[in-house]
């Protein structure tokens, strides 16, 4: 028997709170916002190499526009889920990773090439900021319908099962 039971309760309680916080962070998006009235029809994309991305690659398809940066740990956690999401949905859904930190374009391109990522990678631009606003946190994802209406906006990490659900909404499958 210990003379300080409060110490044990404090340690066990702290560990339980830490575990609950980690599970919350891992499986619950930080904030699901109401769809915005973004002018998503009016944007064009520029690849990380500075060259324009042909609009045929994404116009008229459901899209996930994911703002991220290589230094953002939750962003990196979402990468394989986004890759899988695009692969599962063939030509109906396009994922675009918008690198939010201009100083990280080269690092982002190298990292994604090393990981075998095949979805579109784009530079952030004033044009995208006008279309979507300037995300307050990373990652932030916009789920767009084929007619470029914002179906969902999520700030924070999105669990894989929720990505699928939001993508189905954007593709009109619900």
Secondary structure, DSSP 8 states (H G I E B T S, - for coil): --S-HHHHHHHHHHHHHHHHHHHHHHHS-SEEE------GGG--EEBTTS-EE-GGGTTTSEEEEEEE-TT-HHHHHHHHHHHHHHHHTGGGEEEEEEE--GGGHHHHHHHHHHHT--SEEEE--HHHHHHH---SSSSEEEEE-TT--EEEEEES---HHHHHHHHHHHHT--
